[in-house]
């Protein structure tokens, strides 16, 4: 392992352990600063944004221990079962051990989710320190636990978690300009809430809307998405323009995913497949959306948008509460699909990587 990476990991570990056991306010402040320093060092060394590093590297509490990853070894006729990954590689079915899952139950669950097979976990056959045997070395410890399993039922299903990539159903419009604003000003109670601005969104552009909190960014997105708001000036949308909108607010989500898909008139199976790709477990599908975390609710809104064919995607804070791996998936999807996009987002690294144009209020 790189010596600098060893030192960064040690500083982070010492800081996290200190935060777990100290009650002294001054020590807490010092340990937090040490953890921030380790994140800044790792960001500079890897050229990964500081926000992403903190999400992945500094998001745990308590005494620092390795993460657990279970893998199922399933043999038949002197052959072993492998699943196909997005990068073209093959691996044993498995994944991170979820909260409230044992090694046995997690192994059975992961095999079912990734292959469709029902298995019986018979015995533990190996434990591996990932960073001693695999590249690249992670900035956190991982113990891989290998479990011998027998197939007892089920049937093979397409692995949407690994072999299916996220896709956008972008539509082409006959007009090069999809949205045009002239001296546009949002008003509240007959008073101007935003400055008068003229701008346009051309097909293929990914436009970030910039401005201070309260500047009216979300209001402009709502107006374009069809919400009735008071304004002065002129706003023109291309004829027949189809818009897919992701609002910042998630409080309106109610019922389960099957009801939501029906209400939004999107393909149920596609919605669920996208959510599985965004790390939803099947157990969550029947739960009431009101019980979801804010990150899960935002994923539901994003998945709905990805189901909708559109000329223009309007996204308000799409990364709010979203985990780092899903963020990377969404970034890669946008760069690959090149949709026409108008968005507001506080994550600076995301804005700089995705946007091709900026409108400042």
Beta strands, then each sheet from edge to edge (+ up, - down):
strand 1: 67-76
strand 2: 79-80
strand 3: 83-84
strand 4: 90-91
strand 5: 94-96
strand 6: 117-129
strand 7: 142-154
strand 8: 177-188
strand 9: 191-192
strand 10: 197-202
strand 11: 206-210
strand 12: 231-237
strand 13: 243-246
strand 14: 312-316
strand 15: 341-344
strand 16: 357-360
sheet 1: 2+ 1- 5+
sheet 2: 2+ 1- 7- 6+
sheet 3: 3+ 4-
sheet 4: 9+ 8- 10+
sheet 5: 9+ 8- 12+
sheet 6: 13+ 14+ 15+ 11+ 16+
end
